[in-house]
Structures are given as C-alpha cells and as structure tokens.
C-alpha cells in the first residue's frame, strides 16, 4: 500500500502533463493578477485563461488560495535557484530561505500588478513553513516538540524580519540581512531539537 502511494506521488510530481497543467494554471493566475484583484478572480476565469477546463483546475488545486500558494512557492523556489543558493546543510538552508524571502519581498513589492497589493503573508509564509516541515522530517526534534509549530514560528520570524528589512530606508544588502536573520532564527530550531 505504501509502495503504491509512493509511486503515485512520484508520478504526480514528474508526469509532464501534470506539471504542464499546473504551470499553465499558475501562469494564468499571474496574468489575471495584472488585471484584477485576487478576490475578484474566479476559478472559471483562471481555467479559461489557462485554456483548461474547470474540472482540470480541481484535479490540481482545491481552491484558488491553494493555487496562489503553489504559484508563490514556484516563484520563491525560482528566486532561490536564480541566486544559486545551496541547501547542502541546515545552516545553508536557513540562510538561503531568509535570502529568498528578502528577494521575494523586493521583487513582489516592486511589481506593478495586483500581486504587489496582496497580503504576502498568507502565501510566502505557507511556502516557508512547508520547507521547514520538510526539513524536520530529516532532523530529530525534542520529544514533545511540535514540528508544525516549530515551522510556523521560524517562518513568521523570517518573514517579519525580512519585511522590516524591506521597509527600512537605506537598508543593508539582502545577503547581510539573511545572515542576521539566520543568527536570530537558528535558536528557534536549537530549542526544538535534541
């Protein structure tokens, strides 16, 4: 049973048709956000813009908020990849994520679309939480520690510090801020680990 589930999950993340449909839906939402408020965009509009049917949308996402989170995660991962950031160890991952959030805020807030006007917390924090939750699967945490709460705490800490950095006139370079954030957030993980 677990083997079948693993094969299904692998196929879902590597099947080119699935990947293409998801990309088309993400790109459709991004195009629509240049013209309309997120709350005013319907699932039917997203499907039409992607040249897919509504049923296909629901095969991939339960609602438009899930699509927004997926779009944010894809953009976030692209920023990290463009910088060539490494996840070779926990320290490298933490700094890469912090730098990615700084870059994401700088890029999204400067874009002339509805994306800049949307509250970014909901989408970027969910993406960062997911990355940390994935990381806790590979590292021991203290008995009784809640991996989801640990991920949430770290994600909000990083986002809050990065947002303060972005809103500060004459701010330090993003790389320097990522190192500061790393030093501040790392103890959160140390208190939750063995």
Legacy VTK file of the C-alpha trace (Angstrom):
# vtk DataFile Version 3.0
C-alpha trace
ASCII
DATASET POLYDATA
POINTS 194 float
0.000 0.000 0.000
2.727 2.488 0.976
4.668 1.446 -2.114
1.666 2.236 -4.334
1.244 5.628 -2.671
4.939 6.411 -3.215
4.667 5.504 -6.925
1.549 7.682 -7.268
3.271 10.648 -5.574
6.337 10.238 -7.794
4.209 10.098 -10.931
2.283 13.171 -9.792
5.466 15.207 -9.406
7.167 14.015 -12.584
4.373 13.444 -15.137
4.933 16.166 -17.753
1.196 16.603 -18.356
0.547 17.262 -14.684
3.493 19.629 -14.408
2.420 21.473 -17.575
-1.197 21.876 -16.376
-0.064 23.211 -13.015
2.320 25.639 -14.665
-0.432 26.817 -17.013
-2.742 27.455 -14.050
-0.043 29.343 -12.113
0.796 31.498 -15.133
-2.898 32.159 -15.779
-3.378 33.391 -12.226
-0.322 35.622 -12.505
-1.642 37.155 -15.758
-5.066 37.721 -14.214
-3.495 39.423 -11.211
-2.111 42.090 -13.526
-5.701 42.998 -14.414
-7.861 42.182 -11.401
-7.929 41.894 -7.631
-7.375 38.346 -6.337
-10.758 38.283 -4.605
-12.473 39.196 -7.891
-10.897 36.342 -9.869
-12.999 33.217 -10.227
-11.806 29.679 -10.725
-13.605 29.647 -14.074
-11.613 32.710 -15.170
-8.363 31.032 -14.149
-9.280 27.873 -16.051
-10.322 29.873 -19.132
-7.115 31.933 -19.047
-5.107 28.710 -18.807
-7.132 27.169 -21.666
-8.078 24.302 -19.380
-11.453 23.278 -18.066
-12.711 23.875 -14.550
-12.554 20.159 -13.704
-8.837 20.175 -14.544
-8.344 23.031 -12.105
-9.923 20.953 -9.341
-7.766 17.941 -10.196
-4.759 20.010 -9.184
-5.974 22.511 -6.563
-8.882 22.525 -4.104
-9.351 26.303 -4.446
-7.702 29.450 -5.760
-5.883 30.034 -2.464
-4.064 26.715 -2.921
-3.135 27.818 -6.441
-1.833 31.120 -5.057
0.313 29.216 -2.553
1.636 26.968 -5.330
2.402 29.989 -7.505
4.191 31.681 -4.606
6.213 28.565 -3.842
7.223 28.210 -7.509
8.287 31.877 -7.677
10.100 31.564 -4.353
11.990 28.449 -5.462
12.848 30.173 -8.746
14.379 33.107 -6.853
16.463 30.706 -4.785
17.566 28.838 -7.921
18.455 32.074 -9.747
20.711 33.026 -6.858
22.264 29.555 -6.939
21.587 29.132 -3.242
22.501 25.827 -1.673
20.621 23.583 0.731
23.619 21.371 1.487
23.172 21.673 5.247
20.774 23.198 7.748
22.750 26.407 8.096
22.911 26.869 4.351
19.202 26.161 4.008
18.208 28.630 6.698
20.274 31.424 5.137
19.026 30.528 1.636
15.417 30.679 2.787
15.967 34.017 4.538
17.638 35.450 1.447
14.858 34.032 -0.717
12.225 35.805 1.403
14.147 39.095 1.157
14.380 38.692 -2.614
10.715 37.713 -2.849
9.596 40.817 -0.974
11.839 43.081 -3.033
10.644 41.568 -6.316
6.940 41.236 -5.492
6.525 44.583 -3.815
8.140 46.312 -6.759
5.980 44.689 -9.421
3.122 46.750 -10.879
0.472 44.024 -10.560
-2.141 43.076 -8.010
0.462 40.728 -6.550
2.179 43.743 -5.030
-1.057 44.835 -3.360
-1.933 41.440 -1.909
-1.044 40.465 1.625
2.042 38.347 1.054
1.990 36.716 4.462
-0.534 34.053 3.540
1.324 32.768 0.529
5.016 33.158 1.347
4.730 32.021 4.961
2.912 28.869 3.861
5.729 28.155 1.396
8.430 28.672 4.032
6.504 26.611 6.593
6.331 23.765 4.092
10.077 23.913 3.522
10.753 23.780 7.266
8.235 20.987 7.823
10.008 19.011 5.120
13.327 19.690 6.840
12.066 18.449 10.213
11.486 15.040 8.622
15.251 14.664 8.283
16.300 16.043 11.656
15.453 14.996 15.173
13.465 17.412 17.253
12.953 17.371 21.014
10.394 14.879 22.298
7.062 16.621 22.582
8.093 19.437 20.222
5.532 20.135 17.534
7.193 20.225 14.079
4.362 22.300 12.617
4.593 24.882 15.388
8.375 24.982 15.003
8.000 25.547 11.239
5.346 28.227 11.749
7.390 30.091 14.346
10.503 30.121 12.163
8.555 31.100 9.025
6.876 34.060 10.733
10.169 35.152 12.305
11.918 35.131 8.941
9.064 36.882 7.159
8.725 39.531 9.863
12.430 40.316 9.896
12.602 40.370 6.087
9.577 42.653 5.850
11.089 45.044 8.406
14.319 44.966 6.372
12.439 45.774 3.163
10.555 48.673 4.760
13.745 50.227 6.152
15.203 53.103 4.142
18.898 52.692 3.336
18.716 49.014 4.241
21.705 46.693 4.312
22.207 44.322 1.353
19.898 41.280 1.293
22.849 38.920 1.812
23.835 40.708 5.011
20.246 40.678 6.255
19.946 36.954 5.529
22.950 36.328 7.786
21.346 38.422 10.542
18.050 36.564 10.180
19.882 33.235 10.246
21.579 34.158 13.533
18.258 35.224 15.065
16.170 32.264 13.871
18.657 29.450 14.399
17.992 29.309 18.180
14.347 28.529 17.440
15.468 25.279 15.869
18.036 24.576 18.569
15.411 24.769 21.333
13.190 22.395 19.385
15.940 19.868 18.646
17.673 17.166 20.605
LINES 1 195
194 0 1 2 3 4 5 6 7 8 9 10 11 12 13 14 15 16 17 18 19 20 21 22 23 24 25 26 27 28 29 30 31 32 33 34 35 36 37 38 39 40 41 42 43 44 45 46 47 48 49 50 51 52 53 54 55 56 57 58 59 60 61 62 63 64 65 66 67 68 69 70 71 72 73 74 75 76 77 78 79 80 81 82 83 84 85 86 87 88 89 90 91 92 93 94 95 96 97 98 99 100 101 102 103 104 105 106 107 108 109 110 111 112 113 114 115 116 117 118 119 120 121 122 123 124 125 126 127 128 129 130 131 132 133 134 135 136 137 138 139 140 141 142 143 144 145 146 147 148 149 150 151 152 153 154 155 156 157 158 159 160 161 162 163 164 165 166 167 168 169 170 171 172 173 174 175 176 177 178 179 180 181 182 183 184 185 186 187 188 189 190 191 192 193
